[in-house]
Amino acid sequence: METEIVETSTFLGFWPLLLILVALSMLLFPVLAIISILKNDFKGNDKLIWILVALLLPFFGSMLYFIIGRPKRIKN
């Protein structure tokens, strides 16, 4: 009975890179969103609400801000 050795070095090298990219995006997007929120003006309490959304839902909240909230900011 022969066993076949499968080359897994390239497959195993993919996962750490993917994990680093995911971790970086989980940190980078909320920071960019919060910076953008703090630099711009919003109506009423929208600024506070967007900061809470970006902090409590780091990745999805930041994506929501860039898709929905950013166009609603008050342009100076």
A tleap script that builds the chain and sets N, CA, C and O, in Angstrom:
source leaprc.protein.ff14SB
mol = sequence {
  NMET GLU THR GLU ILE VAL GLU THR SER THR
  PHE LEU GLY PHE TRP PRO LEU LEU LEU ILE
  LEU VAL ALA LEU SER MET LEU LEU PHE PRO
  VAL LEU ALA ILE ILE SER ILE LEU LYS ASN
  ASP PHE LYS GLY ASN ASP LYS LEU ILE TRP
  ILE LEU VAL ALA LEU LEU LEU PRO PHE PHE
  GLY SER MET LEU TYR PHE ILE ILE GLY ARG
  PRO LYS ARG ILE LYS CASN
}
set mol.1.N position { 0.834 -1.165 0.000 }
set mol.1.CA position { 0.000 0.000 0.000 }
set mol.1.C position { 0.892 1.245 0.000 }
set mol.1.O position { 1.698 1.443 0.908 }
set mol.2.N position { 0.738 2.060 -1.006 }
set mol.2.CA position { 1.537 3.265 -1.130 }
set mol.2.C position { 0.716 4.475 -0.708 }
set mol.2.O position { -0.479 4.566 -0.990 }
set mol.3.N position { 1.371 5.383 -0.038 }
set mol.3.CA position { 0.710 6.640 0.321 }
set mol.3.C position { 1.306 7.755 -0.514 }
set mol.3.O position { 2.507 7.796 -0.781 }
set mol.4.N position { 0.448 8.635 -0.907 }
set mol.4.CA position { 0.889 9.740 -1.756 }
set mol.4.C position { 1.099 10.975 -0.890 }
set mol.4.O position { 0.226 11.352 -0.108 }
set mol.5.N position { 2.238 11.586 -1.033 }
set mol.5.CA position { 2.563 12.795 -0.292 }
set mol.5.C position { 2.078 13.990 -1.105 }
set mol.5.O position { 2.427 14.150 -2.275 }
set mol.6.N position { 1.272 14.819 -0.463 }
set mol.6.CA position { 0.705 15.986 -1.129 }
set mol.6.C position { 1.489 17.215 -0.688 }
set mol.6.O position { 1.742 17.411 0.500 }
set mol.7.N position { 1.863 18.026 -1.645 }
set mol.7.CA position { 2.589 19.262 -1.357 }
set mol.7.C position { 1.611 20.290 -0.797 }
set mol.7.O position { 0.715 20.751 -1.504 }
set mol.8.N position { 1.783 20.643 0.461 }
set mol.8.CA position { 0.864 21.584 1.103 }
set mol.8.C position { 1.514 22.898 1.476 }
set mol.8.O position { 0.856 23.753 2.068 }
set mol.9.N position { 2.754 23.087 1.158 }
set mol.9.CA position { 3.437 24.306 1.584 }
set mol.9.C position { 2.820 25.559 0.969 }
set mol.9.O position { 2.712 26.579 1.648 }
set mol.10.N position { 2.416 25.508 -0.288 }
set mol.10.CA position { 1.809 26.693 -0.891 }
set mol.10.C position { 0.403 26.898 -0.355 }
set mol.10.O position { -0.041 28.037 -0.207 }
set mol.11.N position { -0.307 25.810 -0.061 }
set mol.11.CA position { -1.652 25.932 0.489 }
set mol.11.C position { -1.605 26.506 1.898 }
set mol.11.O position { -2.414 27.370 2.234 }
set mol.12.N position { -0.687 26.049 2.717 }
set mol.12.CA position { -0.578 26.536 4.088 }
set mol.12.C position { -0.065 27.966 4.140 }
set mol.12.O position { -0.361 28.684 5.095 }
set mol.13.N position { 0.689 28.396 3.150 }
set mol.13.CA position { 1.190 29.758 3.110 }
set mol.13.C position { 0.123 30.775 2.786 }
set mol.13.O position { 0.307 31.968 3.029 }
set mol.14.N position { -0.988 30.323 2.240 }
set mol.14.CA position { -2.087 31.213 1.863 }
set mol.14.C position { -2.861 31.702 3.080 }
set mol.14.O position { -3.259 32.867 3.113 }
set mol.15.N position { -3.085 30.862 4.071 }
set mol.15.CA position { -3.923 31.204 5.220 }
set mol.15.C position { -3.356 32.326 6.088 }
set mol.15.O position { -4.111 33.225 6.458 }
set mol.16.N position { -2.081 32.319 6.428 }
set mol.16.CA position { -1.572 33.452 7.220 }
set mol.16.C position { -1.721 34.789 6.497 }
set mol.16.O position { -2.029 35.805 7.120 }
set mol.17.N position { -1.505 34.785 5.195 }
set mol.17.CA position { -1.670 36.015 4.418 }
set mol.17.C position { -3.121 36.476 4.452 }
set mol.17.O position { -3.393 37.666 4.608 }
set mol.18.N position { -4.042 35.547 4.309 }
set mol.18.CA position { -5.462 35.886 4.354 }
set mol.18.C position { -5.849 36.424 5.728 }
set mol.18.O position { -6.597 37.396 5.826 }
set mol.19.N position { -5.348 35.802 6.780 }
set mol.19.CA position { -5.639 36.270 8.132 }
set mol.19.C position { -5.078 37.659 8.393 }
set mol.19.O position { -5.718 38.469 9.064 }
set mol.20.N position { -3.906 37.941 7.876 }
set mol.20.CA position { -3.305 39.269 8.041 }
set mol.20.C position { -4.136 40.316 7.308 }
set mol.20.O position { -4.359 41.405 7.839 }
set mol.21.N position { -4.595 40.009 6.107 }
set mol.21.CA position { -5.418 40.952 5.346 }
set mol.21.C position { -6.754 41.217 6.036 }
set mol.21.O position { -7.222 42.354 6.077 }
set mol.22.N position { -7.358 40.171 6.573 }
set mol.22.CA position { -8.630 40.344 7.274 }
set mol.22.C position { -8.430 41.179 8.539 }
set mol.22.O position { -9.214 42.089 8.810 }
set mol.23.N position { -7.395 40.878 9.307 }
set mol.23.CA position { -7.122 41.631 10.539 }
set mol.23.C position { -6.825 43.094 10.220 }
set mol.23.O position { -7.286 43.992 10.924 }
set mol.24.N position { -6.060 43.329 9.164 }
set mol.24.CA position { -5.738 44.695 8.773 }
set mol.24.C position { -6.997 45.458 8.359 }
set mol.24.O position { -7.162 46.624 8.715 }
set mol.25.N position { -7.872 44.808 7.619 }
set mol.25.CA position { -9.101 45.481 7.197 }
set mol.25.C position { -10.020 45.740 8.384 }
set mol.25.O position { -10.745 46.735 8.402 }
set mol.26.N position { -9.996 44.847 9.380 }
set mol.26.CA position { -10.818 45.049 10.571 }
set mol.26.C position { -10.313 46.236 11.390 }
set mol.26.O position { -11.089 46.845 12.126 }
set mol.27.N position { -9.056 46.568 11.279 }
set mol.27.CA position { -8.494 47.724 11.980 }
set mol.27.C position { -8.522 48.986 11.126 }
set mol.27.O position { -8.848 50.068 11.614 }
set mol.28.N position { -8.186 48.844 9.871 }
set mol.28.CA position { -8.017 49.994 9.003 }
set mol.28.C position { -9.337 50.683 8.672 }
set mol.28.O position { -9.425 51.908 8.761 }
set mol.29.N position { -10.358 49.928 8.296 }
set mol.29.CA position { -11.628 50.535 7.901 }
set mol.29.C position { -12.282 51.331 9.028 }
set mol.29.O position { -12.731 52.451 8.784 }
set mol.30.N position { -12.355 50.800 10.256 }
set mol.30.CA position { -12.950 51.622 11.326 }
set mol.30.C position { -12.152 52.895 11.620 }
set mol.30.O position { -12.741 53.942 11.891 }
set mol.31.N position { -10.838 52.817 11.570 }
set mol.31.CA position { -10.014 54.003 11.834 }
set mol.31.C position { -10.259 55.056 10.753 }
set mol.31.O position { -10.427 56.235 11.064 }
set mol.32.N position { -10.281 54.642 9.499 }
set mol.32.CA position { -10.545 55.580 8.402 }
set mol.32.C position { -11.953 56.167 8.501 }
set mol.32.O position { -12.157 57.352 8.239 }
set mol.33.N position { -12.915 55.336 8.878 }
set mol.33.CA position { -14.290 55.821 9.015 }
set mol.33.C position { -14.394 56.838 10.140 }
set mol.33.O position { -15.024 57.881 9.968 }
set mol.34.N position { -13.790 56.556 11.286 }
set mol.34.CA position { -13.875 57.474 12.420 }
set mol.34.C position { -13.172 58.792 12.106 }
set mol.34.O position { -13.663 59.858 12.480 }
set mol.35.N position { -12.039 58.732 11.431 }
set mol.35.CA position { -11.347 59.967 11.026 }
set mol.35.C position { -12.239 60.789 10.105 }
set mol.35.O position { -12.358 62.003 10.273 }
set mol.36.N position { -12.864 60.135 9.137 }
set mol.36.CA position { -13.745 60.834 8.209 }
set mol.36.C position { -14.961 61.417 8.931 }
set mol.36.O position { -15.385 62.533 8.632 }
set mol.37.N position { -15.518 60.669 9.873 }
set mol.37.CA position { -16.680 61.154 10.627 }
set mol.37.C position { -16.312 62.382 11.449 }
set mol.37.O position { -17.055 63.363 11.472 }
set mol.38.N position { -15.169 62.331 12.121 }
set mol.38.CA position { -14.763 63.450 12.976 }
set mol.38.C position { -14.399 64.700 12.180 }
set mol.38.O position { -14.548 65.812 12.688 }
set mol.39.N position { -13.929 64.545 10.954 }
set mol.39.CA position { -13.524 65.690 10.139 }
set mol.39.C position { -14.705 66.411 9.500 }
set mol.39.O position { -14.577 67.567 9.098 }
set mol.40.N position { -15.854 65.743 9.400 }
set mol.40.CA position { -16.996 66.312 8.690 }
set mol.40.C position { -18.141 66.620 9.641 }
set mol.40.O position { -18.197 66.107 10.759 }
set mol.41.N position { -19.057 67.471 9.175 }
set mol.41.CA position { -20.245 67.825 9.946 }
set mol.41.C position { -21.440 67.021 9.444 }
set mol.41.O position { -21.537 66.687 8.263 }
set mol.42.N position { -22.348 66.721 10.374 }
set mol.42.CA position { -23.567 65.989 10.066 }
set mol.42.C position { -24.741 66.700 10.713 }
set mol.42.O position { -24.552 67.539 11.593 }
set mol.43.N position { -25.938 66.375 10.286 }
set mol.43.CA position { -27.143 66.944 10.876 }
set mol.43.C position { -27.422 66.279 12.217 }
set mol.43.O position { -27.275 65.065 12.355 }
set mol.44.N position { -27.818 67.064 13.189 }
set mol.44.CA position { -28.248 66.542 14.485 }
set mol.44.C position { -27.206 65.663 15.155 }
set mol.44.O position { -26.038 66.032 15.271 }
set mol.45.N position { -27.650 64.501 15.592 }
set mol.45.CA position { -26.778 63.553 16.283 }
set mol.45.C position { -26.177 62.511 15.351 }
set mol.45.O position { -25.667 61.494 15.822 }
set mol.46.N position { -26.221 62.734 14.066 }
set mol.46.CA position { -25.722 61.740 13.114 }
set mol.46.C position { -24.244 61.419 13.318 }
set mol.46.O position { -23.828 60.278 13.121 }
set mol.47.N position { -23.453 62.409 13.707 }
set mol.47.CA position { -22.022 62.175 13.919 }
set mol.47.C position { -21.811 61.157 15.039 }
set mol.47.O position { -21.031 60.217 14.889 }
set mol.48.N position { -22.505 61.345 16.154 }
set mol.48.CA position { -22.400 60.418 17.282 }
set mol.48.C position { -22.890 59.025 16.896 }
set mol.48.O position { -22.275 58.021 17.257 }
set mol.49.N position { -23.982 58.971 16.174 }
set mol.49.CA position { -24.527 57.672 15.756 }
set mol.49.C position { -23.549 56.942 14.850 }
set mol.49.O position { -23.348 55.739 15.017 }
set mol.50.N position { -22.932 57.635 13.890 }
set mol.50.CA position { -21.991 56.976 12.985 }
set mol.50.C position { -20.731 56.519 13.714 }
set mol.50.O position { -20.172 55.472 13.388 }
set mol.51.N position { -20.283 57.294 14.695 }
set mol.51.CA position { -19.115 56.860 15.485 }
set mol.51.C position { -19.449 55.583 16.253 }
set mol.51.O position { -18.647 54.650 16.291 }
set mol.52.N position { -20.628 55.544 16.862 }
set mol.52.CA position { -21.032 54.330 17.584 }
set mol.52.C position { -21.164 53.133 16.657 }
set mol.52.O position { -20.753 52.027 17.008 }
set mol.53.N position { -21.731 53.344 15.483 }
set mol.53.CA position { -21.868 52.246 14.516 }
set mol.53.C position { -20.493 51.745 14.086 }
set mol.53.O position { -20.275 50.537 13.994 }
set mol.54.N position { -19.571 52.658 13.823 }
set mol.54.CA position { -18.225 52.261 13.388 }
set mol.54.C position { -17.461 51.550 14.501 }
set mol.54.O position { -16.652 50.665 14.222 }
set mol.55.N position { -17.704 51.921 15.756 }
set mol.55.CA position { -17.010 51.277 16.870 }
set mol.55.C position { -17.627 49.935 17.258 }
set mol.55.O position { -16.906 48.982 17.553 }
set mol.56.N position { -18.948 49.859 17.257 }
set mol.56.CA position { -19.620 48.639 17.705 }
set mol.56.C position { -19.668 47.550 16.631 }
set mol.56.O position { -19.694 46.362 16.953 }
set mol.57.N position { -19.679 47.945 15.381 }
set mol.57.CA position { -19.663 46.994 14.262 }
set mol.57.C position { -18.473 47.353 13.372 }
set mol.57.O position { -18.662 47.942 12.307 }
set mol.58.N position { -17.261 47.011 13.784 }
set mol.58.CA position { -16.068 47.554 13.128 }
set mol.58.C position { -16.057 47.441 11.606 }
set mol.58.O position { -15.914 48.460 10.930 }
set mol.59.N position { -16.198 46.278 11.058 }
set mol.59.CA position { -16.082 46.146 9.605 }
set mol.59.C position { -17.374 46.564 8.907 }
set mol.59.O position { -17.353 47.400 8.003 }
set mol.60.N position { -18.492 45.984 9.326 }
set mol.60.CA position { -19.761 46.267 8.655 }
set mol.60.C position { -20.237 47.696 8.917 }
set mol.60.O position { -20.808 48.329 8.029 }
set mol.61.N position { -20.009 48.201 10.111 }
set mol.61.CA position { -20.383 49.574 10.412 }
set mol.61.C position { -19.602 50.577 9.586 }
set mol.61.O position { -20.146 51.584 9.132 }
set mol.62.N position { -18.325 50.295 9.396 }
set mol.62.CA position { -17.498 51.178 8.565 }
set mol.62.C position { -17.932 51.134 7.111 }
set mol.62.O position { -17.983 52.163 6.437 }
set mol.63.N position { -18.246 49.936 6.631 }
set mol.63.CA position { -18.730 49.812 5.254 }
set mol.63.C position { -20.058 50.555 5.094 }
set mol.63.O position { -20.277 51.236 4.092 }
set mol.64.N position { -20.937 50.419 6.083 }
set mol.64.CA position { -22.208 51.146 6.022 }
set mol.64.C position { -21.975 52.649 5.990 }
set mol.64.O position { -22.648 53.367 5.249 }
set mol.65.N position { -21.029 53.130 6.788 }
set mol.65.CA position { -20.746 54.566 6.777 }
set mol.65.C position { -20.270 55.005 5.399 }
set mol.65.O position { -20.749 56.010 4.872 }
set mol.66.N position { -19.332 54.266 4.806 }
set mol.66.CA position { -18.797 54.687 3.511 }
set mol.66.C position { -19.848 54.592 2.402 }
set mol.66.O position { -19.793 55.350 1.434 }
set mol.67.N position { -20.793 53.679 2.535 }
set mol.67.CA position { -21.830 53.523 1.501 }
set mol.67.C position { -23.000 54.483 1.735 }
set mol.67.O position { -23.476 55.122 0.798 }
set mol.68.N position { -23.463 54.584 2.989 }
set mol.68.CA position { -24.672 55.353 3.285 }
set mol.68.C position { -24.369 56.707 3.920 }
set mol.68.O position { -24.912 57.725 3.491 }
set mol.69.N position { -23.517 56.730 4.923 }
set mol.69.CA position { -23.311 57.937 5.720 }
set mol.69.C position { -22.465 59.005 5.070 }
set mol.69.O position { -22.738 60.196 5.218 }
set mol.70.N position { -21.452 58.592 4.359 }
set mol.70.CA position { -20.548 59.589 3.772 }
set mol.70.C position { -21.246 60.527 2.792 }
set mol.70.O position { -20.970 61.727 2.807 }
set mol.71.N position { -22.140 60.022 1.941 }
set mol.71.CA position { -22.846 60.963 1.055 }
set mol.71.C position { -23.796 61.916 1.799 }
set mol.71.O position { -24.172 62.955 1.257 }
set mol.72.N position { -24.186 61.570 3.037 }
set mol.72.CA position { -25.122 62.406 3.787 }
set mol.72.C position { -24.447 63.473 4.637 }
set mol.72.O position { -25.131 64.231 5.325 }
set mol.73.N position { -23.142 63.548 4.605 }
set mol.73.CA position { -22.451 64.549 5.417 }
set mol.73.C position { -22.698 65.945 4.855 }
set mol.73.O position { -23.038 66.099 3.682 }
set mol.74.N position { -22.525 66.947 5.689 }
set mol.74.CA position { -22.719 68.337 5.273 }
set mol.74.C position { -21.405 68.812 4.665 }
set mol.74.O position { -20.359 68.793 5.313 }
set mol.75.N position { -21.479 69.231 3.428 }
set mol.75.CA position { -20.276 69.700 2.733 }
set mol.75.C position { -20.070 71.173 3.002 }
set mol.75.O position { -20.989 71.980 2.860 }
set mol.76.N position { -18.849 71.517 3.394 }
set mol.76.CA position { -18.524 72.914 3.700 }
set mol.76.C position { -18.103 73.666 2.472 }
set mol.76.O position { -17.794 74.855 2.552 }
savepdb mol mol.pdb
quit
